[in-house]
Amino acid sequence: MCADSNLETIYIASGQWEAQVVKSRLETADIPALLTYESVGPVVGLTVDGLGEVKVMVPHTLAAQARAILHDSHEPAP
């Protein structure tokens, strides 16, 4: 999957670890995901003023489904 105008940011994580968890959750549901971030974030290892934030992007046509999956995965268990 390449970064282009057909992708939509559906989640902004505050680090690589959180973003990888979200990406894995989406890919388990057969939704391809791409992570985008500033290259200095992982090197420095902090999140300040957007430095270190990671955007999780999916195809525009799957954005609503991806958001629903992430919303459902954050619901407390009964």
Backbone as CSV, one residue per row, in Angstrom:
resi,resn,N_x,N_y,N_z,CA_x,CA_y,CA_z,C_x,C_y,C_z
1,MET,0.859,-1.173,0.000,0.000,0.000,0.000,0.900,1.228,0.000
2,CYS,0.646,2.167,-0.862,1.473,3.376,-0.927,0.670,4.577,-0.436
3,ALA,1.403,5.575,0.052,0.745,6.784,0.562,0.277,7.633,-0.614
4,ASP,-1.026,7.858,-0.686,-1.570,8.736,-1.718,-2.887,9.328,-1.220
5,SER,-3.584,10.020,-2.089,-4.804,10.713,-1.685,-5.963,9.762,-1.374
6,ASN,-5.797,8.472,-1.620,-6.855,7.516,-1.308,-6.798,7.036,0.138
7,LEU,-5.846,7.549,0.908,-5.708,7.141,2.302,-6.281,8.197,3.229
8,GLU,-6.768,7.738,4.378,-7.344,8.634,5.372,-6.761,8.297,6.744
9,THR,-6.401,9.324,7.486,-5.910,9.118,8.847,-7.101,8.822,9.740
10,ILE,-7.052,7.675,10.422,-8.170,7.297,11.284,-7.783,7.278,12.755
11,TYR,-6.481,7.399,13.029,-6.033,7.350,14.424,-4.669,8.007,14.496
12,ILE,-4.437,8.737,15.581,-3.113,9.314,15.820,-2.625,8.777,17.154
13,ALA,-1.571,7.986,17.086,-0.995,7.368,18.281,0.118,8.254,18.832
14,SER,0.397,8.078,20.111,1.455,8.878,20.717,2.768,8.122,20.796
15,GLY,2.979,7.209,19.871,4.248,6.496,19.793,4.140,5.265,18.903
16,GLN,5.301,4.700,18.578,5.362,3.539,17.687,4.638,2.327,18.251
17,TRP,4.813,2.076,19.542,4.219,0.883,20.139,2.701,0.908,20.011
18,GLU,2.087,2.008,20.404,0.633,2.151,20.320,0.160,2.028,18.868
19,ALA,0.875,2.652,17.955,0.505,2.608,16.536,0.584,1.189,15.983
20,GLN,1.598,0.442,16.383,1.732,-0.945,15.912,0.589,-1.812,16.413
21,VAL,0.133,-1.569,17.651,-1.001,-2.321,18.192,-2.258,-2.027,17.367
22,VAL,-2.500,-0.753,17.069,-3.666,-0.365,16.269,-3.569,-0.963,14.868
23,LYS,-2.399,-0.862,14.256,-2.188,-1.412,12.908,-2.454,-2.912,12.886
24,SER,-1.956,-3.624,13.888,-2.168,-5.075,13.960,-3.644,-5.415,14.109
25,ARG,-4.345,-4.636,14.920,-5.784,-4.860,15.111,-6.533,-4.707,13.796
26,LEU,-6.188,-3.688,13.027,-6.835,-3.469,11.734,-6.484,-4.566,10.737
27,GLU,-5.211,-4.944,10.686,-4.792,-5.968,9.738,-5.405,-7.326,10.065
28,THR,-5.674,-7.583,11.344,-6.358,-8.811,11.738,-7.764,-8.847,11.142
29,ALA,-8.349,-7.665,10.964,-9.686,-7.548,10.367,-9.604,-7.359,8.850
30,ASP,-8.456,-7.659,8.260,-8.231,-7.543,6.809,-8.342,-6.120,6.282
31,ILE,-7.964,-5.144,7.105,-7.921,-3.756,6.668,-6.447,-3.351,6.606
32,PRO,-5.932,-3.075,5.409,-4.521,-2.678,5.306,-4.314,-1.311,5.957
33,ALA,-3.208,-1.162,6.668,-2.924,0.087,7.361,-1.482,0.508,7.097
34,LEU,-1.292,1.808,7.069,0.029,2.393,6.850,0.311,3.343,8.002
35,LEU,1.524,3.298,8.526,1.926,4.216,9.590,2.801,5.306,8.994
36,THR,2.494,6.557,9.355,3.333,7.664,8.911,3.762,8.461,10.139
37,TYR,5.022,8.919,10.104,5.584,9.636,11.241,6.835,10.381,10.817
38,GLU,7.203,11.360,11.625,8.451,12.076,11.405,9.594,11.133,11.761
39,SER,10.648,11.122,10.983,11.732,10.179,11.219,12.459,10.391,12.538
40,VAL,12.435,11.600,13.068,13.153,11.858,14.313,12.405,11.311,15.530
41,GLY,11.113,11.096,15.443,10.327,10.608,16.579,10.850,9.319,17.182
42,PRO,11.029,8.261,16.376,11.538,7.010,16.938,12.976,7.126,17.458
43,VAL,13.751,8.009,16.871,15.145,8.170,17.297,15.212,8.830,18.668
44,VAL,14.467,9.917,18.836,14.483,10.662,20.086,13.642,9.954,21.147
45,GLY,12.537,9.334,20.716,11.702,8.563,21.627,10.825,9.379,22.553
46,LEU,10.323,10.507,22.066,9.417,11.298,22.882,8.329,11.900,22.028
47,THR,7.265,12.359,22.700,6.150,12.976,22.002,5.931,14.369,22.562
48,VAL,6.306,15.380,21.787,6.123,16.780,22.173,5.724,17.552,20.926
49,ASP,4.624,18.289,20.993,4.165,19.092,19.857,4.105,18.292,18.560
50,GLY,3.627,17.065,18.635,3.508,16.242,17.439,4.730,15.418,17.120
51,LEU,5.852,15.739,17.721,7.061,14.945,17.509,6.867,13.607,18.207
52,GLY,6.941,12.545,17.484,6.722,11.220,18.053,5.339,10.669,17.785
53,GLU,4.415,11.519,17.310,3.090,10.993,17.001,3.150,10.175,15.717
54,VAL,2.302,9.167,15.651,2.253,8.269,14.498,0.822,8.240,13.987
55,LYS,0.644,8.538,12.718,-0.675,8.513,12.096,-0.918,7.125,11.509
56,VAL,-2.085,6.579,11.814,-2.503,5.298,11.238,-3.458,5.633,10.104
57,MET,-3.088,5.204,8.899,-3.873,5.523,7.709,-4.391,4.247,7.055
58,VAL,-5.607,4.349,6.521,-6.234,3.228,5.818,-6.854,3.753,4.526
59,PRO,-7.181,2.864,3.587,-7.879,3.316,2.379,-9.184,4.022,2.755
60,HIS,-9.464,5.101,2.055,-10.652,5.913,2.337,-11.924,5.065,2.381
61,THR,-12.016,4.097,1.497,-13.227,3.266,1.422,-13.414,2.369,2.645
62,LEU,-12.360,2.161,3.429,-12.439,1.307,4.615,-12.350,2.091,5.924
63,ALA,-12.318,3.414,5.831,-12.112,4.246,7.019,-13.226,4.077,8.054
64,ALA,-14.477,4.071,7.630,-15.590,3.929,8.579,-15.537,2.575,9.282
65,GLN,-15.241,1.534,8.525,-15.135,0.190,9.105,-13.969,0.130,10.097
66,ALA,-12.857,0.744,9.751,-11.687,0.750,10.632,-11.990,1.496,11.934
67,ARG,-12.640,2.636,11.825,-13.009,3.395,13.037,-13.946,2.572,13.934
68,ALA,-14.896,1.873,13.321,-15.829,1.044,14.098,-15.080,-0.066,14.826
69,ILE,-14.119,-0.672,14.174,-13.329,-1.741,14.805,-12.555,-1.188,15.990
70,LEU,-11.938,-0.039,15.811,-11.170,0.557,16.905,-12.083,0.996,18.039
71,HIS,-13.238,1.523,17.711,-14.200,1.932,18.746,-14.661,0.721,19.545
72,ASP,-14.994,-0.368,18.846,-15.458,-1.574,19.511,-14.375,-2.205,20.383
73,SER,-13.130,-2.104,19.961,-12.044,-2.717,20.727,-11.736,-1.929,21.990
74,HIS,-12.236,-0.691,22.107,-12.022,0.107,23.312,-13.212,0.077,24.254
75,GLU,-14.275,-0.644,23.866,-15.456,-0.772,24.734,-15.117,-1.717,25.879
76,PRO,-15.563,-1.412,27.088,-15.308,-2.310,28.222,-16.081,-3.622,28.065
77,ALA,-15.493,-4.692,28.524,-16.147,-6.002,28.456,-17.311,-6.045,29.458
78,PRO,-18.423,-6.705,29.083,-19.579,-6.778,29.998,-19.295,-7.623,31.215
